[in-house]
Amino acid sequence: MTPAARAQAAIEILDAITGGAALEPALLGWTRGHRFAGSKDRAAIRDLVFSIFRRRASCAAMGGGTSGRALLRGYLVQEGTPESEIFGQGPYAPAALGPGDGALTGFDQLSAATRADLQPWIWEALSGAYPEADRIAEALRHRAPVWLRLDDPARQAEALAKLTEAGHGPEPHPDCPGAVRITARTRQLAQHRLLTEGGAELQDLGPQMALASLGTAPGQTALDYCAGGGGKALALAARGLRVSAHDAEPKRMADLPVRAKRAGQTIAMPEQVTGRFDLVLCDVPCSGSGAWRRAPGNKWSLTPDDLAALVATQRQILTAARAHVRPGGTLAYMTCSLLPAENGAQADWLAAEIDRPPTLTRQFTPLEGCDGFYLAVFEGL
């Protein structure tokens, strides 16, 4: 497919989303209806749709509407791509521009929230919390980096050699042992033997740095109370802890036993949590605002009522999790969020509840090469 034909495909997918379809189903629906498209074409179309959707507000404002065609026009001018290279370029390209397309708006004419590609109420919360909010928002408008967590940092040189040989351009993080950024051939990474046979897991840098901040020791007991896919449970087990993983929706952990076996680790998965643990980790359900680069649809659908409901759920989880911390143990609260209501405000709430301040808080942002991620640690409970 030509670039113009890929652009037309993106228009069709974006129109489906504007019509009410979710992002991933819209992509899948197009793919099923166009099986002639090769893997490279599908990947390029997916990238284009995600790039535009991350910038939906600014593309719509610059392109003059929310249709796929208008969004594409706004994106092209942002990228400096002449519209004449796309519109009217062959039978499978978008139709040539006409009087109905209208004039384009310049980026500098947009409001601050629109330039940030955030809902106004979210921009207000972000800009009120971070002096560098404009740079954080700009990072969220682009593709997220890909990170690996090595099971055994002591064998990092061997792993780096294998990744380099496969052309993945690995870059180890200077301050987080075992964290490796993948800079090339990211789509082929899932087939690398470090992932298929054991030795590494996909995990963003934020949670890796958060876990490295915890003062854990081999032999300690740990409960990953909101385990999700189990990445943090695996990381704790790799550090020699005796780990139990629990999630309110156990199906999220469906592949955890296979991944644990591949990594040579044992993780308990009790249906009901009993007993107490040296460490209870709560990576609670949240807005996911720190990871909106990976799931851009969520940043347009979140409402203030949604956020309030999440805050209430997070407090319920923290209240339940506290009962599983042994006397003198540690509770670690985590979110993949940038929003203060889910982060510092929740740490303050818990501190008031237990009459004890956190011993450590960390807010990671995309400016550090990771997703937005928050950590509050309460030791000696």
VOBA-1610 file (N, C-alpha, C; in pm, whole numbers, padded with zeros to 5 digits, always signed):
BEGIN
Met+00084-00120+00000Met+00000+00000+00000Met+00087+00125+00000Thr+00043+00226-00071Thr+00115+00353-00074Thr+00085+00431+00055Pro+00166+00531+00087Pro+00135+00615+00203Pro-00005+00676+00194Ala-00047+00712+00072Ala-00180+00770+00056Ala-00290+00667+00085Ala-00269+00543+00042Ala-00367+00438+00070Ala-00373+00407+00219Arg-00260+00408+00285Arg-00259+00389+00430Arg-00333+00503+00499Ala-00316+00623+00448Ala-00386+00737+00506Ala-00537+00722+00493Gln-00583+00671+00377Gln-00726+00649+00358Gln-00777+00542+00456Ala-00697+00440+00479Ala-00736+00337+00577Ala-00750+00400+00715Ala-00655+00486+00750Ala-00663+00553+00881Ala-00789+00638+00891Ile-00826+00706+00783Ile-00948+00786+00783Ile-01069+00698+00813Glu-01077+00582+00750Glu-01190+00492+00770Glu-01196+00444+00915Ile-01082+00412+00972Ile-01079+00364+01111Ile-01117+00477+01206Leu-01064+00596+01182Leu-01097+00710+01268Leu-01245+00746+01259Asp-01303+00732+01141Asp-01447+00756+01127Asp-01527+00655+01208Ala-01480+00530+01210Ala-01549+00428+01291Ala-01542+00463+01439Ile-01428+00515+01483Ile-01413+00554+01624Ile-01503+00673+01656Thr-01506+00771+01567Thr-01593+00886+01587Thr-01740+00842+01593Gly-01771+00736+01521Gly-01906+00683+01522Gly-01942+00601+01643Gly-01846+00582+01734Gly-01875+00513+01859Gly-01794+00389+01886Ala-01715+00341+01789Ala-01634+00222+01811Ala-01514+00254+01899Ala-01473+00157+01978Ala-01349+00173+02055Ala-01229+00157+01963Leu-01114+00208+02007Leu-00996+00213+01922Leu-00953+00075+01872Glu-00930-00018+01963Glu-00881-00149+01922Glu-00982-00226+01836Pro-01112-00230+01874Pro-01209-00296+01786Pro-01218-00234+01648Ala-01203-00102+01640Ala-01207-00037+01509Ala-01090-00081+01422Leu-00972-00090+01481Leu-00855-00139+01408Leu-00875-00283+01364Leu-00925-00366+01455Leu-00946-00507+01423Leu-01051-00523+01314Gly-01157-00444+01322Gly-01262-00452+01221Gly-01210-00417+01082Trp-01127-00314+01073Trp-01070-00278+00943Trp-00981-00391+00891Thr-00900-00447+00979Thr-00808-00553+00937Thr-00886-00674+00883Arg-00992-00711+00950Arg-01071-00827+00906Arg-01139-00802+00772Gly-01171-00677+00747Gly-01235-00644+00621Gly-01138-00616+00508His-01008-00615+00538His-00905-00585+00437His-00788-00681+00455Arg-00817-00809+00438Arg-00715-00912+00462Arg-00601-00908+00361Phe-00618-00832+00255Phe-00509-00818+00158Phe-00393-00736+00214Ala-00419-00658+00316Ala-00314-00572+00371Ala-00208-00657+00440Gly-00082-00634+00407Gly+00027-00708+00467Gly+00059-00660+00607Ser+00147-00732+00674Ser+00180-00699+00813Ser+00243-00561+00825Lys+00328-00523+00730Lys+00389-00391+00736Lys+00285-00281+00718Asp+00189-00306+00627Asp+00083-00208+00607Asp-00002-00195+00733Arg-00038-00308+00793Arg-00121-00304+00913Arg-00050-00231+01026Ala+00081-00257+01039Ala+00157-00190+01144Ala+00165-00040+01119Ala+00186-00001+00994Ala+00196+00141+00962Ala+00062+00212+00983Ile-00046+00146+00946Ile-00179+00206+00966Ile-00209+00219+01114Arg-00176+00116+01190Arg-00197+00122+01335Arg-00120+00238+01396Asp+00007+00252+01357Asp+00088+00361+01409Asp+00027+00496+01375Leu-00022+00510+01253Leu-00081+00637+01210Leu-00207+00668+01290Val-00293+00569+01308Val-00416+00590+01384Val-00383+00629+01529Phe-00290+00556+01590Phe-00253+00588+01728Phe-00192+00727+01737Ser-00107+00763+01641Ser-00043+00894+01644Ser-00147+01005+01636Ile-00245+00987+01549Ile-00350+01089+01535Ile-00437+01091+01659Phe-00471+00973+01712Phe-00563+00971+01825Phe-00500+01026+01951Arg-00368+01010+01967Arg-00301+01075+02080Arg-00318+01226+02073Arg-00330+01279+01953Arg-00339+01423+01933Arg-00478+01463+01882Arg-00579+01392+01923Arg-00711+01411+01865Arg-00760+01556+01876Ala-00740+01619+01991Ala-00791+01755+02010Ala-00722+01854+01916Ser-00589+01849+01912Ser-00517+01946+01828Ser-00538+01917+01680Cys-00545+01790+01642Cys-00567+01756+01501Cys-00706+01802+01457Ala-00805+01783+01543Ala-00941+01827+01509Ala-00948+01978+01496Ala-00885+02048+01589Ala-00889+02194+01584Ala-00817+02249+01462Met-00705+02187+01428Met-00628+02237+01314Met-00689+02194+01181Gly-00750+02073+01181Gly-00807+02021+01057Gly-00950+02064+01032Gly-01013+02123+01134Gly-01147+02177+01115Gly-01261+02079+01137Gly-01239+01976+01219Gly-01349+01883+01246Gly-01301+01754+01308Thr-01396+01666+01340Thr-01362+01540+01406Thr-01373+01420+01312Ser-01401+01444+01185Ser-01402+01332+01090Ser-01260+01282+01069Gly-01249+01159+01020Gly-01116+01105+00994Gly-01036+01191+00898Arg-01104+01246+00799Arg-01038+01330+00699Arg-00984+01457+00764Ala-01065+01521+00848Ala-01019+01643+00916Ala-00905+01615+01012Leu-00916+01505+01086Leu-00810+01468+01180Leu-00679+01443+01105Leu-00688+01375+00992Leu-00567+01349+00913Leu-00505+01480+00864Arg-00588+01574+00820Arg-00535+01702+00773Arg-00460+01774+00885Gly-00520+01775+01005Gly-00453+01839+01117Gly-00321+01772+01150Tyr-00319+01639+01140Tyr-00196+01565+01170Tyr-00088+01594+01065Leu-00126+01595+00939Leu-00029+01618+00834Leu+00041+01753+00849Val-00036+01857+00883Val+00025+01988+00896Val+00117+01992+01018Gln+00081+01919+01124Gln+00171+01911+01241Gln+00302+01842+01205Glu+00293+01741+01119Glu+00412+01665+01081Glu+00491+01731+00968Gly+00435+01837+00910Gly+00503+01903+00800Gly+00496+01827+00670Thr+00395+01741+00656Thr+00376+01663+00533Thr+00280+01737+00441Pro+00322+01771+00320Pro+00231+01842+00228Pro+00106+01759+00199Glu-00010+01823+00207Glu-00134+01751+00177Glu-00137+01699+00034Ser-00066+01764-00054Ser-00065+01722-00195Ser-00001+01585-00214Glu+00077+01540-00114Glu+00139+01407-00124Glu+00041+01296-00086Ile-00073+01331-00029Ile-00167+01231+00021Ile-00302+01239-00051Phe-00362+01355-00055Phe-00498+01369-00109Phe-00495+01367-00262Gly-00583+01284-00319Gly-00594+01275-00464Gly-00482+01201-00532Gln-00406+01123-00455Gln-00290+01053-00511Gln-00323+00907-00545Gly-00415+00889-00639Gly-00444+00753-00684Gly-00581+00705-00640Pro-00621+00589-00692Pro-00757+00539-00668Pro-00785+00498-00524Tyr-00681+00467-00446Tyr-00702+00422-00308Tyr-00667+00531-00206Ala-00637+00649-00257Ala-00600+00761-00170Ala-00724+00839-00128Pro-00713+00923-00025Pro-00824+01012+00007Pro-00856+01102-00112Ala-00983+01134-00130Ala-01023+01220-00241Ala-00950+01353-00236Ala-00931+01410-00353Ala-00860+01538-00363Ala-00932+01645-00280Leu-00855+01739-00230Leu-00911+01847-00150Leu-01003+01934-00234Gly-01109+01980-00169Gly-01205+02066-00238Gly-01251+02178-00149Pro-01343+02261-00197Pro-01391+02376-00119Pro-01450+02335+00016Gly-01504+02216+00026Gly-01565+02173+00152Gly-01466+02142+00262Asp-01339+02134+00228Asp-01240+02098+00330Asp-01202+02214+00421Gly-01211+02335+00373Gly-01187+02450+00459Gly-01040+02478+00484Ala-01015+02591+00553Ala-00879+02633+00584Ala-00829+02566+00710Leu-00699+02552+00721Leu-00637+02493+00838Leu-00607+02600+00942Thr-00604+02559+01069Thr-00572+02648+01180Thr-00431+02620+01229Gly-00357+02722+01263Gly-00220+02705+01311Gly-00215+02654+01454Phe-00110+02581+01486Phe-00096+02522+01619Phe-00091+02630+01727Asp-00024+02742+01698Asp-00009+02848+01798Asp-00139+02922+01825Gln-00243+02897+01746Gln-00373+02959+01767Gln-00462+02879+01861Leu-00416+02762+01901Leu-00497+02673+01984Leu-00486+02711+02132Ser-00584+02672+02210Ser-00579+02694+02354Ser-00471+02605+02415Ala-00433+02636+02539Ala-00329+02558+02606Ala-00370+02412+02620Ala-00494+02386+02659Ala-00541+02248+02676Ala-00541+02173+02543Thr-00579+02242+02435Thr-00583+02177+02304Thr-00442+02149+02254Arg-00350+02242+02277Arg-00210+02216+02240Arg-00155+02098+02319Ala-00199+02083+02442Ala-00154+01972+02526Ala-00224+01842+02490Asp-00327+01849+02408Asp-00409+01733+02372Asp-00462+01662+02496Leu-00525+01743+02581Leu-00589+01693+02702Leu-00724+01761+02717Gln-00817+01693+02783Gln-00942+01758+02819Gln-00909+01878+02910Pro-00983+01987+02899Pro-00951+02106+02978Pro-00941+02080+03127Trp-01030+01999+03185Trp-01024+01977+03329Trp-00902+01894+03369Ile-00857+01808+03278Ile-00736+01730+03306Ile-00612+01820+03293Trp-00613+01905+03190Trp-00501+01999+03176Trp-00489+02090+03298Glu-00603+02132+03350Glu-00602+02217+03468Glu-00538+02145+03587Ala-00574+02016+03604Ala-00516+01939+03715Ala-00367+01916+03695Leu-00328+01887+03572Leu-00187+01859+03543Leu-00102+01986+03556Ser-00148+02095+03499Ser-00070+02218+03502Ser-00063+02277+03642Gly-00162+02246+03727Gly-00158+02292+03865Gly-00064+02212+03952Ala-00026+02093+03905Ala+00058+02004+03987Ala+00204+01999+03942Tyr+00231+02029+03816Tyr+00366+02012+03762Tyr+00413+02141+03694Pro+00523+02200+03738Pro+00577+02316+03667Pro+00611+02285+03522Glu+00644+02158+03495Glu+00683+02116+03361Glu+00566+02048+03289Ala+00443+02085+03323Ala+00325+02018+03268Ala+00321+02021+03116Asp+00366+02130+03055Asp+00362+02138+02909Asp+00453+02034+02846Arg+00568+02009+02908Arg+00660+01907+02854Arg+00607+01767+02878Ile+00541+01745+02992Ile+00481+01614+03018Ile+00370+01587+02918Ala+00285+01686+02895Ala+00176+01669+02799Ala+00230+01644+02659Glu+00338+01712+02624Glu+00398+01690+02492Glu+00449+01548+02479Ala+00508+01494+02585Ala+00556+01355+02581Ala+00439+01259+02562Leu+00325+01289+02622Leu+00208+01202+02609Leu+00149+01204+02468Arg+00191+01300+02387Arg+00142+01309+02249Arg+00220+01219+02154His+00320+01146+02207His+00408+01065+02122His+00415+00921+02174Arg+00473+00837+02095Arg+00480+00694+02126Arg+00566+00669+02249Ala+00524+00572+02329Ala+00598+00539+02451Ala+00719+00452+02420Pro+00825+00463+02501Pro+00941+00374+02484Pro+00908+00232+02528Val+00989+00139+02484Val+00972-00003+02518Val+01086-00045+02611Trp+01049-00104+02724Trp+01147-00146+02824Trp+01133-00295+02856Leu+01246-00357+02882Leu+01251-00493+02933Leu+01301-00492+03077Arg+01257-00591+03153Arg+01316-00617+03285Arg+01385-00752+03277Leu+01516-00754+03299Leu+01590-00879+03297Leu+01569-00954+03428Asp+01545-01085+03420Asp+01525-01164+03540Asp+01649-01164+03630Asp+01766-01163+03567Asp+01891-01169+03642Asp+01984-01058+03595Pro+01985-00943+03663Pro+02072-00833+03621Pro+02219-00871+03616Ala+02258-00974+03694Ala+02398-01016+03693Ala+02439-01072+03556Arg+02341-01114+03477Arg+02370-01168+03343Arg+02332-01067+03235Gln+02338-00940+03270Gln+02297-00836+03177Gln+02382-00834+03051Ala+02511-00851+03065Ala+02600-00846+02948Ala+02562-00953+02846Glu+02530-01072+02896Glu+02489-01181+02807Glu+02358-01147+02737Ala+02261-01093+02813Ala+02132-01057+02754Ala+02148-00946+02651Leu+02231-00847+02682Leu+02252-00736+02589Leu+02312-00785+02459Ala+02403-00882+02469Ala+02465-00937+02348Ala+02360-01005+02260Lys+02271-01080+02322Lys+02166-01149+02245Lys+02071-01048+02180Leu+02035-00944+02253Leu+01945-00844+02199Leu+02011-00763+02088Thr+02140-00735+02104Thr+02213-00662+02001Thr+02224-00746+01874Glu+02251-00874+01891Glu+02263-00964+01776Glu+02132-00968+01697Ala+02019-00958+01767Ala+01889-00960+01701Ala+01847-00824+01647Gly+01932-00723+01665Gly+01906-00592+01608Gly+01811-00504+01685His+01799-00528+01817His+01702-00452+01896His+01759-00325+01959Gly+01887-00300+01942Gly+01946-00177+01994Gly+01923-00156+02142Pro+01961-00253+02227Pro+01933-00240+02370Pro+02017-00131+02436Glu+01954-00057+02529Glu+02024+00047+02605Glu+01993+00026+02753Pro+02089-00025+02832Pro+02063-00045+02974Pro+02049+00087+03048His+01958+00090+03145His+01941+00211+03225His+02058+00224+03321Pro+02116+00343+03335Pro+02236+00357+03419Pro+02212+00340+03568Asp+02087+00362+03614Asp+02061+00361+03757Asp+01960+00256+03803Cys+01911+00176+03711Cys+01811+00074+03747Cys+01858-00060+03692Pro+01928-00139+03772Pro+01984-00266+03724Pro+01876-00357+03665Gly+01906-00409+03546Gly+01814-00501+03481Gly+01713-00435+03389Ala+01704-00302+03391Ala+01612-00231+03303Ala+01684-00199+03172Val+01623-00240+03061Val+01687-00224+02929Val+01585-00164+02833Arg+01621-00052+02773Arg+01534+00008+02672Arg+01562-00054+02536Ile+01455-00085+02463Ile+01466-00141+02329Ile+01439-00030+02229Thr+01535-00004+02142Thr+01525+00111+02052Thr+01498+00074+01907Ala+01500-00054+01874Ala+01483-00094+01735Ala+01409-00228+01727Arg+01339-00248+01617Arg+01266-00373+01590Arg+01178-00412+01710Thr+01106-00315+01762Thr+01026-00341+01882Thr+00913-00440+01856Arg+00858-00439+01737Arg+00748-00532+01708Arg+00794-00677+01703Gln+00919-00698+01671Gln+00972-00834+01664Gln+01020-00885+01800Leu+01016-00798+01901Leu+01073-00833+02031Leu+01002-00952+02094Ala+00872-00962+02077Ala+00796-01070+02141Ala+00843-01207+02099Gln+00909-01217+01983Gln+00958-01346+01935Gln+01100-01378+01985His+01163-01285+02056His+01299-01310+02103His+01298-01417+02211Arg+01400-01500+02211Arg+01401-01614+02304Arg+01409-01571+02450Leu+01456-01451+02478Leu+01454-01404+02617Leu+01311-01392+02670Leu+01218-01369+02578Leu+01079-01360+02618Leu+01005-01492+02600Thr+01039-01567+02498Thr+00969-01692+02473Thr+01021-01807+02559Glu+01149-01801+02597Glu+01209-01911+02673Glu+01246-01872+02815Gly+01244-01745+02845Gly+01276-01700+02980Gly+01402-01616+02985Gly+01403-01523+03079Gly+01519-01436+03096Gly+01482-01290+03102Ala+01362-01256+03053Ala+01322-01116+03053Ala+01170-01107+03043Glu+01119-00992+03086Glu+00976-00960+03077Glu+00963-00818+03027Leu+00858-00793+02949Leu+00825-00655+02914Leu+00772-00585+03038Gln+00832-00474+03074Gln+00785-00396+03188Gln+00839-00254+03176Asp+00751-00157+03191Asp+00792-00018+03178Asp+00894+00018+03286Leu+00972+00120+03258Leu+01075+00162+03352Leu+01017+00212+03484Gly+00900+00279+03481Gly+00842+00335+03603Gly+00825+00233+03714Pro+00750+00125+03692Pro+00738+00024+03797Pro+00870-00042+03832Gln+00960-00054+03736Gln+01091-00112+03770Gln+01165-00023+03870Met+01163+00108+03848Met+01230+00199+03941Met+01157+00204+04074Ala+01024+00194+04070Ala+00947+00194+04195Ala+00981+00072+04279Leu+00984-00046+04216Leu+01016-00168+04290Leu+01159-00164+04343Ala+01249-00104+04266Ala+01388-00094+04312Ala+01400-00003+04433Ser+01300+00085+04454Ser+01302+00176+04569Ser+01259+00109+04698Leu+01197-00007+04688Leu+01149-00077+04807Leu+01264-00149+04876Gly+01270-00141+05005Gly+01379-00205+05080Gly+01348-00351+05108Thr+01340-00431+05003Thr+01307-00572+05019Thr+01434-00656+05039Ala+01414-00776+05092Ala+01525-00869+05114Ala+01478-01010+05078Pro+01568-01093+05024Pro+01531-01230+04992Pro+01472-01302+05114Gly+01370-01383+05087Gly+01306-01459+05194Gly+01186-01390+05254Gln+01169-01260+05233Gln+01052-01191+05285Gln+00927-01238+05211Thr+00813-01224+05277Thr+00686-01256+05213Thr+00626-01130+05154Ala+00563-01146+05040Ala+00502-01031+04971Ala+00369-01071+04911Leu+00276-00980+04916Leu+00145-00997+04853Leu+00127-00888+04749Asp+00113-00930+04624Asp+00077-00836+04517Asp-00074-00837+04512Tyr-00136-00737+04578Tyr-00279-00743+04607Tyr-00366-00711+04485Cys-00316-00632+04394Cys-00388-00601+04269Cys-00296-00641+04154Ala-00276-00770+04137Ala-00166-00820+04056Ala-00181-00793+03907Gly-00304-00782+03858Gly-00321-00763+03714Gly-00255-00876+03638Gly-00168-00842+03542Gly-00098-00944+03466Gly+00011-01015+03542Gly+00052-00959+03656Gly+00151-01025+03740Gly+00294-00983+03719Gly+00317-00876+03645Gly+00455-00834+03619Gly+00531-00797+03744Lys+00466-00731+03837Lys+00535-00691+03961Lys+00556-00811+04052Ala+00461-00904+04052Ala+00480-01027+04130Ala+00602-01103+04080Leu+00620-01111+03949Leu+00736-01178+03892Leu+00865-01104+03928Ala+00860-00972+03926Ala+00979-00893+03959Ala+01018-00913+04105Leu+00920-00919+04194Leu+00950-00942+04336Leu+01005-01082+04357Ala+00948-01180+04288Ala+00997-01317+04300Ala+01141-01328+04249Ala+01172-01254+04144Ala+01308-01256+04090Ala+01409-01200+04190Arg+01361-01121+04286Arg+01449-01064+04390Arg+01454-01154+04514Gly+01394-01271+04503Gly+01406-01370+04612Gly+01295-01364+04715Leu+01190-01289+04691Leu+01079-01284+04786Leu+00984-01401+04762Arg+00913-01439+04865Arg+00809-01541+04854Arg+00678-01469+04828Val+00628-01483+04706Val+00524-01395+04657Val+00391-01468+04640Ser+00285-01400+04683Ser+00147-01440+04653Ser+00086-01331+04567Ala+00010-01372+04466Ala-00054-01277+04376Ala-00205-01293+04383His-00273-01180+04388His-00419-01180+04397His-00474-01069+04310Asp-00589-01095+04249Asp-00657-00991+04174Asp-00807-01014+04183Ala-00882-00904+04189Ala-01027-00916+04198Ala-01085-00985+04075Glu-01015-00980+03962Glu-01054-01051+03841Glu-00942-01149+03807Pro-00949-01272+03858Pro-00839-01368+03842Pro-00800-01395+03697Lys-00892-01375+03604Lys-00858-01403+03464Lys-00745-01314+03414Arg-00724-01200+03479Arg-00613-01115+03440Arg-00479-01185+03462Met-00476-01279+03554Met-00351-01351+03586Met-00342-01484+03513Ala-00422-01503+03408Ala-00433-01634+03345Ala-00300-01692+03299Asp-00213-01607+03245Asp-00086-01659+03194Asp+00028-01649+03295Leu-00001-01606+03417Leu+00105-01589+03517Leu+00174-01721+03552Pro+00101-01833+03569Pro+00172-01959+03599Pro+00273-01997+03491Val+00237-01978+03364Val+00328-02012+03255Val+00451-01921+03258Arg+00429-01793+03279Arg+00542-01699+03282Arg+00630-01724+03403Ala+00571-01759+03517Ala+00650-01789+03635Ala+00736-01913+03613Lys+00677-02015+03553Lys+00754-02138+03525Lys+00869-02109+03430Arg+00843-02028+03328Arg+00946-01992+03231Arg+01061-01919+03299Ala+01028-01840+03402Ala+01131-01764+03474Ala+01193-01843+03588Gly+01146-01966+03609Gly+01199-02047+03717Gly+01158-01998+03855Gln+01037-01942+03864Gln+00989-01885+03989Gln+00859-01953+04032Thr+00830-01943+04160Thr+00707-01997+04214Thr+00626-01883+04276Ile+00503-01868+04231Ile+00415-01764+04282Ile+00282-01828+04322Ala+00244-01809+04447Ala+00115-01859+04494Ala+00004-01769+04442Met-00111-01829+04411Met-00225-01753+04359Met-00351-01794+04434Pro-00362-01758+04562Pro-00477-01800+04642Pro-00606-01733+04596Glu-00717-01810+04598Glu-00846-01752+04564Glu-00888-01648+04668Gln-00859-01678+04794Gln-00889-01585+04903Gln-00759-01555+04977Val-00734-01427+05001Val-00611-01389+05071Val-00632-01405+05221Thr-00540-01478+05283Thr-00539-01492+05429Thr-00399-01464+05480Gly-00390-01438+05609Gly-00259-01415+05668Gly-00206-01276+05643Arg-00082-01256+05691Arg-00017-01125+05679Arg+00121-01142+05616Phe+00169-01032+05563Phe+00290-01035+05480Phe+00384-00923+05520Asp+00513-00946+05491Asp+00612-00840+05517Asp+00587-00718+05429Leu+00544-00744+05305Leu+00517-00637+05210Leu+00384-00663+05142Val+00298-00563+05141Val+00175-00569+05062Val+00182-00456+04959Leu+00175-00496+04834Leu+00187-00401+04723Leu+00050-00382+04661Cys+00009-00257+04646Cys-00122-00224+04587Cys-00100-00134+04466Asp-00095-00192+04348Asp-00096-00114+04225Asp-00242-00106+04182Val-00310-00004+04231Val-00456-00001+04229Val-00511+00036+04091Pro-00637+00001+04064Pro-00703+00051+03943Pro-00701+00204+03943Cys-00670+00262+03830Cys-00657+00408+03824Cys-00694+00458+03686Ser-00680+00587+03666Ser-00711+00648+03537Ser-00618+00602+03426Gly-00500+00552+03464Gly-00401+00515+03364Gly-00342+00634+03292Ser-00356+00754+03351Ser-00313+00875+03282Ser-00164+00875+03250Gly-00085+00806+03329Gly+00057+00800+03300Gly+00090+00716+03178Ala-00005+00631+03139Ala+00017+00539+03026Ala-00074+00571+02909Trp-00122+00693+02899Trp-00214+00729+02791Trp-00149+00723+02653Arg-00017+00723+02647Arg+00047+00705+02517Arg+00014+00567+02460Arg-00002+00469+02549Arg-00029+00331+02506Arg-00178+00305+02486Ala-00261+00380+02557Ala-00407+00364+02547Ala-00470+00503+02532Pro-00451+00567+02418Pro-00493+00708+02405Pro-00644+00728+02413Gly-00722+00624+02386Gly-00866+00641+02397Gly-00910+00681+02535Asn-00838+00635+02637Asn-00880+00659+02775Asn-00870+00807+02814Lys-00777+00880+02753Lys-00762+01019+02795Lys-00875+01107+02741Trp-00948+01056+02643Trp-01062+01132+02592Trp-01193+01088+02658Ser-01196+00969+02717Ser-01321+00918+02775Ser-01333+00943+02925Leu-01222+00968+02995Leu-01227+00987+03140Leu-01311+01110+03176Thr-01398+01094+03276Thr-01480+01206+03324Thr-01447+01233+03471Pro-01483+01351+03521Pro-01463+01377+03665Pro-01534+01275+03753Asp-01652+01228+03712Asp-01722+01127+03790Asp-01645+00995+03790Asp-01586+00960+03675Asp-01502+00839+03669Asp-01387+00848+03768Leu-01323+00965+03770Leu-01209+00983+03860Leu-01252+00973+04005Ala-01365+01032+04039Ala-01415+01024+04177Ala-01444+00881+04216Ala-01499+00803+04124Ala-01527+00663+04153Ala-01398+00584+04173Leu-01297+00615+04094Leu-01168+00548+04108Leu-01104+00580+04243Val-01111+00706+04282Val-01055+00747+04412Val-01122+00669+04525Ala-01254+00654+04518Ala-01326+00579+04621Ala-01283+00433+04622Thr-01269+00373+04504Thr-01225+00234+04496Thr-01084+00217+04551Gln-00997+00310+04519Gln-00859+00302+04568Gln-00855+00303+04721Arg-00939+00384+04783Arg-00942+00389+04930Arg-00998+00260+04988Gln-01096+00201+04922Gln-01148+00073+04967Gln-01040-00035+04962Ile-00963-00035+04854Ile-00857-00134+04839Ile-00749-00114+04946Leu-00710+00010+04969Leu-00608+00038+05070Leu-00655-00007+05209Thr-00781+00018+05239Thr-00836-00022+05369Thr-00830-00174+05384Ala-00867-00247+05277Ala-00863-00393+05283Ala-00720-00444+05289Ala-00631-00383+05213Ala-00493-00430+05206Ala-00419-00413+05337Arg-00450-00309+05411Arg-00382-00284+05539Arg-00395-00402+05634Ala-00506-00474+05625Ala-00530-00587+05716Ala-00435-00702+05689His-00366-00700+05575His-00276-00810+05540His-00128-00775+05560Val-00102-00659+05620Val+00037-00622+05652Val+00069-00671+05792Arg+00176-00745+05804Arg+00215-00794+05937Arg+00259-00676+06023Pro+00253-00688+06157Pro+00304-00580+06243Pro+00449-00547+06209Gly+00474-00421+06183Gly+00607-00377+06143Gly+00635-00387+05995Gly+00536-00436+05918Gly+00554-00455+05774Gly+00534-00328+05694Thr+00531-00346+05562Thr+00530-00233+05468Thr+00412-00243+05373Leu+00349-00128+05351Leu+00244-00116+05250Leu+00295-00021+05142Ala+00291-00067+05017Ala+00335+00015+04904Ala+00216+00043+04814Tyr+00184+00171+04796Tyr+00073+00215+04712Tyr+00129+00263+04580Met+00072+00214+04469Met+00121+00250+04337Met+00006+00279+04243Thr+00030+00371+04150Thr-00062+00394+04039Thr+00020+00422+03913Cys-00042+00398+03798Cys+00020+00444+03673Cys-00050+00572+03631Ser-00051+00668+03724Ser-00124+00793+03705Ser-00034+00913+03726Leu-00075+01023+03665Leu-00011+01153+03686Leu-00101+01248+03764Leu-00223+01207+03792Leu-00321+01297+03852Leu-00307+01302+04003Pro-00297+01422+04061Pro-00277+01435+04207Pro-00386+01368+04290Ala-00509+01367+04241Ala-00618+01307+04318Ala-00595+01160+04345Glu-00523+01093+04256Glu-00497+00949+04272Glu-00363+00921+04341Asn-00283+01022+04354Asn-00147+01002+04401Asn-00122+01068+04537Gly-00071+01190+04536Gly-00041+01255+04663Gly-00160+01270+04755Ala-00277+01298+04696Ala-00397+01313+04779Ala-00433+01182+04848Gln-00412+01071+04780Gln-00441+00941+04841Gln-00339+00906+04949Ala-00214+00940+04926Ala-00112+00917+05030Ala-00143+01001+05154Asp-00188+01123+05132Asp-00225+01209+05246Asp-00345+01150+05321Trp-00442+01098+05246Trp-00559+01038+05309Trp-00519+00918+05395Leu-00435+00831+05340Leu-00393+00712+05416Leu-00310+00753+05538Ala-00224+00853+05521Ala-00143+00899+05633Ala-00231+00948+05748Ala-00340+01016+05714Ala-00432+01063+05817Ala-00506+00946+05882Glu-00539+00845+05802Glu-00611+00728+05853Glu-00528+00650+05954Ile-00399+00637+05927Ile-00313+00555+06014Ile-00225+00640+06105Asp-00240+00772+06094Asp-00163+00865+06176Asp-00013+00839+06162Arg+00029+00824+06036Arg+00170+00795+06008Arg+00202+00844+05867Pro+00302+00929+05849Pro+00333+00978+05714Pro+00404+00870+05633Pro+00400+00880+05503Pro+00476+00785+05421Pro+00625+00803+05443Thr+00698+00693+05437Thr+00844+00701+05450Thr+00911+00735+05318Leu+00836+00718+05208Leu+00892+00749+05076Leu+00777+00776+04980Thr+00790+00880+04900Thr+00700+00903+04787Thr+00784+00935+04665Arg+00740+00883+04551Arg+00807+00911+04425Arg+00705+00931+04316Gln+00719+01037+04239Gln+00635+01057+04121Gln+00725+01051+03998Phe+00706+00951+03917Phe+00781+00938+03792Phe+00696+00996+03679Thr+00760+01064+03585Thr+00687+01122+03473Thr+00752+01077+03341Pro+00684+01098+03230Pro+00743+01062+03100Pro+00873+01135+03069Leu+00902+01242+03141Leu+01027+01313+03119Leu+01148+01231+03164Glu+01122+01124+03240Glu+01229+01034+03285Glu+01240+00910+03196Gly+01173+00911+03082Gly+01182+00800+02990Gly+01089+00685+03021Cys+00989+00710+03105Cys+00897+00604+03145Cys+00754+00655+03135Asp+00659+00568+03167Asp+00523+00614+03184Asp+00513+00694+03313Gly+00403+00769+03329Gly+00378+00830+03458Gly+00348+00721+03560Phe+00412+00730+03678Phe+00396+00625+03779Phe+00418+00687+03916Tyr+00341+00641+04013Tyr+00348+00698+04148Tyr+00371+00587+04251Leu+00449+00620+04353Leu+00478+00527+04462Leu+00473+00600+04595Ala+00399+00544+04691Ala+00403+00591+04829Ala+00424+00468+04917Val+00525+00474+05003Val+00561+00360+05088Val+00535+00396+05233Phe+00467+00305+05304Phe+00439+00321+05445Phe+00505+00203+05519Glu+00614+00231+05589Glu+00688+00125+05659Glu+00653+00123+05807Gly+00677+00007+05867Gly+00661-00005+06011Gly+00518+00002+06059Leu+00424-00051+05980Leu+00282-00047+06019Leu+00254-00142+06136
//
